[in-house]
Amino acid sequence: MADTIARLLAPHPEDAPAIGAPGRDWLRYGALRDLAERTATALRQVGVGAQDRVAIVLANGPEMATAFVTIAQAATTAPLNPAYREEEFAFYLEDLGAKAIVVAQGYDGPALAAAEKAGLTVIRLRTDDGRPAGDFTLHAEGETAPAPEGSPGADDVALILHTSGTTSRPKIVPLRQGNVAASARNVGVSLALTPDDRCLNVMPLFHIHGLIAAVSASLAAGGSIWCAPGFDALKYYGWLGDADPTWYTAVPTMHQAILSRAGRNADAIAATRLRFMRSSSASLPGPVMTKLTETFGVPVIEAYGMTEAAHQMCSNPLPPRAQKPGAVGVAAGPEVRTAHEAEDRLVEGTGEVVISGPNVTPGYEGNPEANAKSFFQAEGKRWFRTGDQGAFDDEGYLCLTGRLKEIINRGGEKISPLEVDGVLSDHPAIAQVVTFAVPHPKLGEEVAAAIVLHDGAEVTERDIRDFAAERLADFKVPRRVLILEEIPKGATGKLQRIGLAKKLGLADDA
């Protein structure tokens, strides 16, 4: 029988610690199960049924972790980035078909304004001083009517996320209960997690990486998660002492920031019981992996994941097997192969990386065109095209050799260039725009835009960036804006994002 999130939590001892946070008592597994029951009851009372969608907009911390885990046992969760502007919230809430939104008790930000305009049920999450980490109660605003009882099954959708596609409209990725549970177990197996393990979570919990690798995998293994209020390199080494973790997972930019402060924190490093560190969501530079291993004296496990796989696809193995800098590891859950980039067949050697397994999304929602391009049948299995190019070495480690898609990967945040194009095109002075990636020494890629102005128009790079900043989350705003007479074109006369940084002399700046 396929797993559900409820089944992941079911077998663990009542008194075992589950969720912790700075200055808070531990929430135990028994209390977490009770919280899930109370949450389901509260949602049904305010009209949220088992198939309804609940947007969650909360700051990073233990309540975000427990809100995801408990609401997902009663309905479909849709965690959203609290940094979005009102226009972005309005788009995502409508696109999701959300019925309700969960926000903190005192929250009065743009998500609330968007939700009220859309007529969503607003549910306030209340925490009380002195309660264990992650404990909360839910209270709806306005009049509501109850929903029918019932619990989601393994084939019901637990989590919905948007992923940037090669179109301007982000694609909806539904992940079933069974997908999430399978991926959580896959991560646990690849890291050999046990109830003695504790994860220090610094990842944002609106992101698949934090939700699955840190929270869900730890809970599936009966381990514990200590939830920091976000990433802060200045506080990280203090948290190491407070949390006493055996591992943490982060994106490469976080690892680099941690490394930059290691010299003055040798005592804190010596006192840890870390047994490994994990890196995912963007490529970890080989020298950084090597330096981390030397500094902390533990292996660095680089993994390869994406939203459509409910996060993990490959992972470098634990010792005694090698952790190879530059490789994203061996298949770690789904079956991983390479396929012909244009034809629906598997190949040996270099090709498009494809995956098949119980953690893989059933398909994009309401997007038959994207599904036709992204999924195919071969050798009796259904395969998902990742858009990455790669090849396996003689020991079965996957090395990525390039990106087939044009998505910008800014330190693990995926940005659709066409979405940015669409926003900048609304500026009255801009005649033509192409958003593209430029290399960045820490983030991997940064956002840039080349523009051509209308005849007689006058505008500065600052003006354009300010215009974008009012309409896009900060991480999507171009850091470089080039005002050109003409944007270079490819051999066929088309504007080409890939390679544009090199053509414009920006590829060597990093």
N, C-alpha and C positions, 0 to 999 in steps of 0.2 A: 504494500500500500504506500502511495506517495506521501511524503511528509507534508505537514503544515507547520506554521510558526508555533502554534500552540503545542504541537507534539515535540518540538525542539526543547521547550522549557519543562515539559511534563516530568521527566524522570529525576530531576536534580533535588538534593536534600533541602528540606524547608529552611534550615539555618545557614546554608552555604551563602556567602556573600555574592551578590550579582552586580549591583550598580553602586559606584562610589563617586565622590566629588570632593573638592577642597572644603575642609571644615565641616563636613556632613557625615552623619552615621551611614553605615552601609544599608542599602535596601537588600533584603535577603530574598532568595528564590520563592519562598512561601508567600512573602508579601508582594512580590512581583506577580505571582499567579493571581493573588487576591485583587491586585490593582487591575489586571486584565479583565477579571469578572466584573468589577465595579465600572470599568470603562465601557464594556459592552452594554451593561444595563443602562448607563447614562446616555449612551448614543441611541439606543433603541427608544428611550423615553422622549428624546428630542427629535425623533423622526428619521434617524439615520439607520438604514437597513444594511444587510450583509453585502449587497452589491453596490451600495452607494459610495461615492468618492468624497474623501475628506482631505482638503488641503491643510497642510501643517506649516505654519510660519512661526518658528520659535528660535531663539538664540541658541548657540551651541551650549551643551551642558547635559546634565543627567535627565532633565525633563524632556529634552528633545529625543534622547535615546529611548526612554520608557514610553513616550507618546507614540513613537513609531512602532515599537514592539507590541504595545497593547492595542492600539487602534487597528493595527494590521490583523489582529486576531478577530476583529469584529466587522471590519469594512475594508475598503480600498484606500490606502494612504497615498498622498501626493505631496511629499515634502518640497517646499519651495525656498529658494535663496532669499533670506531676509533683506539682502542688499538691492533687490529689484526695485525699480521705479513703479509708480502707479500704473503707467501704460503697460508695463511688462506683466504685472500682476493681473491686470484686466485681461490681457491676451491669454495667459496660462490658465486662469480660472475658467474662462469661457471654453477654451480648447479642451480642457480636461472634462468639462461637464460636471464640475464639482457641485455637490449639494450643500456642503458645510465647510467652514474654515475654523481651524483651532489657532487661537492667538493667546498670548500671555494676558494675565488679568489687567495690567495697566497699559497695554499696548494701544497706541493711537496713530499708527503709521500708515503708509500708502497701501498696504495689503488690506487694511480695514476699509479704507475708502473704496477700493476696487470691489471688495466683497459686498459692501452695502449697496453699491450701484447695481451689482449683478443679482441682488436679491438672495444671497446665500444666507444660510443659518450661521450666525456668528456664535462660536462656542469659546468661552473664556477658560483658560487653564489656570487654576489657582494652586499655589504652593504655600504651605504654612511653615514659619520658622520652627525649627526643632524637629521637623519630620525628616525621615531618612532621605537620602539623595534620590531624586527622581519620583518621589511620591507626589501625587496631585489629585485634584478633583476637577470635574468639568461642569460648567454652568452655562446654559444657552441664554442668549438675549432674545426678548420678544416671545410671541406665542408660537408654540410648536405642537404637533400631534404625534403620538407614538408610531413607531414602525413595527412590522411583524418581527417576531423572534426568529432566530436561526443563526448558524455559524458558517463561515466560509469553509469550503472544502479545498482539497489540494489543487483543483483545476480553476478555482476562483482567483481573481487578480488581487494580489496583496499590495503591490507597489507599482505606481505609475511614475515614470520620469520622462522628461523630454531630452532628446539628444539632437545636437545640431547635425543637419544633413547637408547634402550638396544642393539643396533648395533653400530658399530664404525662410521657409516655414519649418520650424523644428518638428521632428517626428515624435509621435507618442510611442513610448516603449512600455507595454504592459508586462509585468513580471508576476507570474502566478505564485501562489503559496508554495507549490512544488518546486518552482524555479529558485525562489529565495532559499528554501530549506536545503535544496541540493547544493547550491553554491556555498552556503554557510558550512555545510559538512565538508565540501571539497577543500575549503580553506583550512578547516580544522585538521583534516587528514594531512595536507601538505606541510603544515607547521607542527604536526604531532601535538596539538593542544590537549591539555588535560584540565581537570578541575583545579589543579595547583597553579595554573597560569593566570596571569593578570595583565590586561592590556591597558596601557596609558593612551587614551584616545585624544589626539590633537586634530583629527580630521573633521572638516565640516560635516554635519549629519544631515544635510540635504543632498549629499553626494553619495553615489553608490559605493565608493571605496570605504567610507566611514560606516555606512549603514550595514554593509555585508561583512567586510573583512574585520572591522573592529568589534562592532556590536553583535551582529547575528552569529558570527563564527565563535565568538567567546561564549555566548549563551548556549549555543548548540553543544559545546564541549563541557558545559557546567563550570566554566571559568568565570572570571569577574572582569568588569570594565570600570576604570576610574576615568571619569569624564572631565577633562579640562574645559574651561569656558572658551575654547578656541586656541589657536596656536600663538605662542609668545616665546620667542627665543630667549628673552631676558628671564622668564620665569621657568623655563623648561627644566633646568637642573634642580631647582627647588622642588618642582613637581616629582621629579625622579625619586627624591627622598621621601616625599609625602605619600606617594602612591605605591612605592615599592613594586614596580611592575617587572614582569619577566620578558615583556616585549612591547613594542609599539609599531604602528604602521603609519607611513607618511609619504608625501610626494617629494621628489628630489629637491625642490627649493627649500622645504622644511629641513631636510637632512643637511643641506649646505649651511643653513643658518645655525643649526645645532653644532655643526662642526666648527664654525667660525668662533664659537664661544667655548670650545672644549678646553683650550689651553689654561684658562683661568678657573676651570671647574674640575681639575684632576681628582680632587678628593671625592667629589660627588660621583664621578665615574667609577672610581675604585670601590665605592660602597654599594654599587647597584648589584642586583641579581639578574640582570638582563641575560637571556640565553640567545637571543637573536634580535635583529632589527629587520623590518620589512619595508620595501619601497615599491610603489606602484603608481599608475595613472599617467606617467610620462617616463621617458628614457632617463635612467640614472647614469651619468657619466662615469666611465670606468675608474678614473682617478679618485672620484668621490667615494665609490664603493670601497676601493682599496684603503683610502685614508680612514674611513669610518671603521673598517675592520681592525686596522692598526690601533686606532684611538680607543675603541671600546673593548677590543679583545673578544668580540663575538662575531658570528657570521652575519652578513647583510644578505637578506633574501629578496632578490628583485623578482617581482611578479608582473604578469601581463593581463590586463583586464579591460573590459568595456561594459557599458550599460546593458547592451543586448544579451550579454552572457551572464547577467546578474553578477557582474564583476569578474571573477577570476577565470582565466583560460589556461595560462601556463604559470609555473613558478620554479625558480631555482630551488633545488632540493636542499635539505638540511645536511650537515656533515653526517657521515663521512664522504658523501658525494660532493662534488665541486660546486662552488658558486662562481659562475663565469661572468666577469665584467663584459658588458656588450651583448650578452645573451639574455633573453627573457625567461629562460628556463625550459623545463620539460612540460609536457601536457599534464595538467593538474586538475582533473575533473572531467571536462568534455574531451572527446576525441578531437585532435587538432591535426589538420593536413594542409597541403597546398593544392590549389586548383588553378586551372587555366583562367586567365583574367577575363576572357571574353566568352569562352565556351563552358558549358555546364559539365565539366569533367575534372576529376582529380588528376594531379600530375606528380611526378617525382622531381626533386630539385626546386629551384626558385619558382615561386608562383604566389598567387593571392592566398593569404592565410584564411582558412575556413574552419569552422567548428561545428560539432554536432553533439548534443547531449541534453540531459534533463534540466540543466540550468539555463538553457537557451530560450529566449522569449518565443512565444508562439507566432509572433509577427507584429509589425507595426500596426497600430490601430487606424482604421479608416484610410489606408494608404496602399491600395493594391499595386500601384506602379512601383513604389519602393520595395514592396514585398517580392514582386516579380524580379527585380534587379538583385535583391539581397539574398534570396533563398533559392536553392535548387536541390533536386534529387539526384543522388549518385550512389552506386553500390548499396542500394536498399536503405539509404539514410537521407535525412533532410539536413542540408548544410547551410550555414550562414556565412556570407562573405563579410570579412572584417574591414575590407578596404585597405589593409596593410599588405605589403609585399615582404616575403621572407623565405628562408630555407633552413632546414635542419642540418646540424653537423653530424658527425659519425656517432656521437653519443646520444643523439636525440634531443639536443638543446636547440631551441628555435632562436635564430638571429634575424631580426627585422632589417630589411635592406632599403625600405623606402615607404612613402605614403602614396597610395593610389588616389586618395580623395584629397580634397583641398581644405579640409577642416584645419583650423589653427588650434594647436595644442599649447596653450599658455600655462605651463606649470601644472597640467592636469585639468585645467578648465578648457572645455571644448567650445570654440566660437565659430559660428557659421559666417563666413565672409559675406555671403549674400544678404544676411540679416543686417549687417553693418552697412552694406551698399544701400539697402533700402532706406535706412534712416538718413544717411548722408545725402541721398538723392533728393530728399525733401527740402534741402537747403536751397533757397532761391538763387544763390550765386553759382551753384554747382551744375555743370552741364554733363559731366561724365565722371564716374568713380569706379575704382577697382580696389577692393580691400584684399590684403594679402599678408602672408607671414614673413617676418624678418627674423634671422637668427638672434638668439639672446643667450648670453653666457650662463645665466642661472635658470631662466624659465624655459629654455629650449627654443620656444618661439614667442614672438611678440606681435602685436597687431599694428599694421601700417596701412595707410591708404594713399593711393595716387589719384589726384583729381585734376580735371580740366574745368576752368571757369567759363561761364557765359561771356561773350564779348562785352567788354566794358565793365564787367563786375570786378569789385575789389573786396577782398576778404583775406584775413590772415590765418595762419595755421592755428593760432590760439582761438580765433573765432569759431573755427570748424570743430575743434576739440570741445569747446564749451557747448556748442550746439549738440554734439553727440552725447556729452555727459548729462544733459538734461533728459535724454531719451533712452539711454542704455545703462546697464550696470557698469560699474567702474572697470571691471576686467575686460569688457568688450570695447572700450573707447580706444581708438587708435593712438598709440604713443608717438608715432611719426606720421605726419601728413605732408605729402609732397605735392606742391602746386606746379603742374607741368603744362607746357604748350600742347603736348601730345603724349598719350600713354603708349609705350612700345607694344607692338602686336606680334603674334606668332607667325609662322610661315604661311598659315592659311588665312591670315588677316584677323584672326580672333584674338580678343584680349585673353591673356593667359596668366592666371594667378601664380601657378607653380613656376618658379624660376624668375619671377618678376624682381624679387629682391636683388638677385645677381645682376640682372640687366640694368638696374638702377644704381648699382654700385653700393648696395647696402649689405650685401652678404658678408663682406669682410670686416664690417664695422665691429662685429661682436668679438 
